Amino acid sequence: MSLDDILHKLLHDRGVIDKEDFLTPDYSKLHDPLLLPDMEKARDRVLRAIKDNEHIFVFSDYDADGIPGAVVMKDFMRRIKYDNVSFYIPHRHDEGFGLNTDAMDEADKRGAKLMITIDCGTADSVEVAHANSLGIDVIITDHHEANDLPDAYAIVNPKIKGSQYPFDGLCGAGVLYKLIQAIYMKESFGLPAGVEKWSLDMVAIATLSDMVPLVGENRILSHFGLQVLRKSPRPGIQAL
């Protein structure tokens, strides 16, 4: 048996049908972010918040998926020079996973009119209802499953029932990255095309840390994210 035969068998046994796509990822083959549920609605709401200078409250999970996702959002806000935004990462032990009403109250105290979740929120109906009562629109970007969805302004999640998105294996940071892609597709803010790729180092860290399947879009995001990681200007990454 030749080396190529062995490789073909290994890939086949792992469910890899298209060997070329797997071994030579192509960034252009990422799916259209607008295929994700509520993506157009979420994108337009973020753009309206930026246009109207609303305070945007970003709530991310505390793990190695949520935190890199928050960095992707921070990168975006920094690049477009929008500073009416704040970030909230819950305490792992004191607050636990997902949204909580105290954090919703904190968003209200900060004057938030829009909340964006990263890697959480799909199952948090009570907390989203509380945010709604405070006059805060909630955009959920997540990849967890839930039977009963909250009454959020938009839920961008490839795993929710009825989703037509071709790939449901994205991590939370990957879903957030697709939102950033969608925003740039409509409004470039005078930035060069593809500038969001410089955040792929964080998407790769999140994808690998969250142990989602390294196939499809995850393979592409991780492949190019590792390239960015080697060139990353982030002092923390350089130190590591």
C-alpha positions as CSV (number, residue, x, y, z in Angstrom):
1,M,0.0,0.0,0.0
2,S,1.4,3.4,-1.0
3,L,1.6,6.4,1.2
4,D,-1.2,8.1,-0.8
5,D,-3.4,5.0,-0.3
6,I,-2.8,5.1,3.4
7,L,-3.6,8.8,3.5
8,H,-6.8,8.2,1.5
9,K,-7.9,5.4,3.9
10,L,-7.2,7.5,7.0
11,L,-9.2,10.4,5.7
12,H,-12.0,8.1,4.5
13,D,-12.2,6.4,7.9
14,R,-12.6,9.9,9.5
15,G,-15.4,10.8,7.2
16,V,-13.4,13.1,4.9
17,I,-14.9,12.9,1.5
18,D,-13.1,15.7,-0.4
19,K,-9.4,15.2,0.3
20,E,-8.3,18.3,-1.6
21,D,-10.6,20.6,0.4
22,F,-9.4,19.0,3.6
23,L,-5.7,19.2,2.8
24,T,-5.7,22.5,1.0
25,P,-8.3,24.8,2.6
26,D,-9.6,27.6,0.5
27,Y,-10.8,30.8,2.3
28,S,-13.1,31.7,-0.7
29,K,-15.1,28.5,0.1
30,L,-16.5,29.9,3.4
31,H,-20.2,30.1,3.2
32,D,-22.2,33.3,2.8
33,P,-22.8,34.6,6.4
34,L,-26.2,35.9,5.4
35,L,-27.3,32.2,5.2
36,L,-27.2,32.1,9.0
37,P,-30.5,32.5,10.8
38,D,-31.4,36.2,11.5
39,M,-28.0,37.4,10.2
40,E,-29.3,40.2,8.0
41,K,-31.5,41.4,10.9
42,A,-28.5,41.3,13.3
43,R,-26.2,43.0,10.9
44,D,-28.5,45.8,10.3
45,R,-29.2,46.3,14.0
46,V,-25.5,46.6,14.7
47,L,-25.0,49.1,11.9
48,R,-28.0,51.2,13.2
49,A,-26.5,51.2,16.7
50,I,-23.2,52.4,15.4
51,K,-24.9,55.1,13.2
52,D,-27.0,56.3,16.2
53,N,-24.0,56.1,18.6
54,E,-25.9,53.7,20.9
55,H,-24.0,52.0,23.7
56,I,-23.3,48.4,22.8
57,F,-22.9,45.9,25.6
58,V,-21.0,42.7,24.6
59,F,-21.5,39.7,26.9
60,S,-19.2,36.8,26.2
61,D,-18.7,33.5,27.8
62,Y,-15.7,33.1,30.1
63,D,-14.1,30.2,28.4
64,A,-11.5,29.9,25.6
65,D,-14.2,30.3,23.0
66,G,-16.1,33.2,24.4
67,I,-13.1,35.3,25.3
68,P,-11.4,35.0,21.9
69,G,-14.8,35.9,20.4
70,A,-14.9,39.0,22.5
71,V,-11.5,39.9,21.2
72,V,-12.7,39.5,17.6
73,M,-15.5,42.0,18.5
74,K,-13.0,44.3,20.2
75,D,-10.8,44.2,17.1
76,F,-13.8,45.2,15.0
77,M,-14.8,48.1,17.2
78,R,-11.2,49.3,17.4
79,R,-10.8,49.2,13.6
80,I,-13.9,51.3,12.9
81,K,-13.0,53.6,15.8
82,Y,-16.2,53.0,17.7
83,D,-15.8,53.4,21.4
84,N,-19.4,53.5,22.8
85,V,-19.1,49.9,23.7
86,S,-18.3,47.9,26.8
87,F,-17.5,44.3,27.5
88,Y,-18.7,41.9,30.2
89,I,-17.3,38.5,31.0
90,P,-19.1,36.7,33.8
91,H,-17.3,35.1,36.7
92,R,-17.1,31.3,36.1
93,H,-18.0,30.3,39.7
94,D,-20.1,33.3,41.0
95,E,-22.2,33.7,37.9
96,G,-21.8,30.5,35.9
97,F,-22.6,29.9,32.2
98,G,-24.9,32.1,30.3
99,L,-26.7,35.3,30.8
100,N,-27.9,36.4,34.3
101,T,-30.3,39.2,35.4
102,D,-27.6,41.0,37.4
103,A,-25.6,41.4,34.2
104,M,-28.6,42.7,32.4
105,D,-29.1,45.3,35.1
106,E,-25.4,46.2,34.7
107,A,-26.0,46.7,31.0
108,D,-28.8,49.0,31.8
109,K,-26.7,51.0,34.2
110,R,-24.1,51.5,31.4
111,G,-26.9,52.9,29.2
112,A,-26.9,50.0,26.7
113,K,-29.5,49.9,24.0
114,L,-28.0,46.8,22.3
115,M,-26.5,43.7,23.7
116,I,-24.5,41.2,21.7
117,T,-23.8,37.8,23.2
118,I,-20.9,35.6,22.2
119,D,-21.0,31.8,22.8
120,C,-24.1,31.9,25.0
121,G,-27.7,33.1,25.2
122,T,-29.6,30.5,23.2
123,A,-31.2,29.0,26.3
124,D,-31.6,32.2,28.4
125,S,-35.3,33.1,27.9
126,V,-35.8,34.6,31.3
127,E,-32.7,36.8,31.1
128,V,-33.4,38.0,27.6
129,A,-37.0,38.9,28.7
130,H,-35.5,40.9,31.5
131,A,-33.2,42.7,29.0
132,N,-36.2,43.4,26.8
133,S,-38.1,44.9,29.8
134,L,-35.1,47.3,30.2
135,G,-35.4,48.5,26.6
136,I,-32.3,46.6,25.5
137,D,-32.3,44.7,22.2
138,V,-30.4,41.4,22.4
139,I,-28.6,39.8,19.5
140,I,-27.5,36.3,20.3
141,T,-24.5,34.8,18.5
142,D,-24.1,31.2,19.7
143,H,-23.6,27.6,18.7
144,H,-25.4,25.8,21.6
145,E,-28.7,23.9,21.1
146,A,-31.9,24.8,22.9
147,N,-35.5,23.6,22.6
148,D,-37.3,26.8,23.6
149,L,-35.7,29.9,22.1
150,P,-35.7,33.3,23.9
151,D,-37.5,36.3,22.5
152,A,-34.3,38.0,21.3
153,Y,-34.1,40.6,18.6
154,A,-32.0,38.1,16.6
155,I,-30.6,34.7,17.2
156,V,-27.6,33.9,15.0
157,N,-27.0,30.2,15.6
158,P,-26.4,27.5,12.9
159,K,-27.9,24.8,15.2
160,I,-31.3,26.3,15.9
161,K,-34.3,24.5,14.3
162,G,-35.0,25.6,10.8
163,S,-31.5,26.8,10.1
164,Q,-30.5,26.5,6.4
165,Y,-26.8,27.1,7.0
166,P,-24.7,24.5,5.3
167,F,-22.4,23.9,8.3
168,D,-23.5,23.6,11.9
169,G,-20.1,22.9,13.5
170,L,-18.9,26.5,14.1
171,C,-17.7,27.5,17.6
172,G,-19.1,30.6,19.3
173,A,-16.2,32.8,18.1
174,G,-16.7,31.4,14.6
175,V,-20.4,32.5,14.6
176,L,-19.3,36.0,15.8
177,Y,-16.7,36.2,13.1
178,K,-19.5,35.5,10.5
179,L,-21.4,38.5,11.9
180,I,-18.3,40.7,11.5
181,Q,-18.0,39.4,7.9
182,A,-21.6,40.2,7.2
183,I,-21.2,43.8,8.6
184,Y,-18.2,44.4,6.4
185,M,-20.0,43.1,3.4
186,K,-22.5,45.9,3.7
187,E,-20.3,48.7,5.3
188,S,-16.5,48.7,4.9
189,F,-16.0,51.8,7.1
190,G,-13.3,52.8,4.6
191,L,-11.2,49.8,5.6
192,P,-9.5,47.4,3.1
193,A,-11.3,44.3,2.0
194,G,-10.4,41.3,4.2
195,V,-9.2,43.3,7.2
196,E,-11.2,40.9,9.4
197,K,-8.8,38.1,8.6
198,W,-6.4,39.6,11.1
199,S,-8.8,38.4,13.8
200,L,-8.6,34.8,12.6
201,D,-5.9,34.0,15.2
202,M,-8.6,34.3,17.9
203,V,-11.0,32.3,15.9
204,A,-8.4,29.5,15.5
205,I,-7.7,29.5,19.2
206,A,-11.4,29.3,20.0
207,T,-12.1,26.6,17.4
208,L,-9.2,24.4,18.6
209,S,-10.0,25.0,22.3
210,D,-13.7,24.3,22.0
211,M,-12.8,21.0,20.2
212,V,-15.4,21.4,17.5
213,P,-14.9,19.1,14.4
214,L,-12.0,20.3,12.3
215,V,-13.8,19.9,9.0
216,G,-15.6,22.2,6.7
217,E,-15.5,25.9,7.7
218,N,-13.6,25.0,10.9
219,R,-10.8,23.6,8.9
220,I,-10.6,26.8,6.8
221,L,-10.8,29.1,9.8
222,S,-8.2,27.1,11.7
223,H,-5.8,26.8,8.8
224,F,-5.7,30.5,8.1
225,G,-6.0,31.4,11.7
226,L,-2.8,29.5,12.5
227,Q,-1.0,31.5,9.8
228,V,-2.2,34.8,11.3
229,L,-1.2,33.4,14.7
230,R,2.4,33.1,13.6
231,K,2.4,36.8,12.5
232,S,0.2,38.1,15.3
233,P,1.1,41.6,16.6
234,R,-0.6,40.8,20.0
235,P,2.0,41.1,22.8
236,G,0.3,38.2,24.7
237,I,0.5,35.9,21.7
238,Q,4.1,36.9,21.0
239,A,5.0,36.2,24.6
240,L,3.5,32.7,24.4
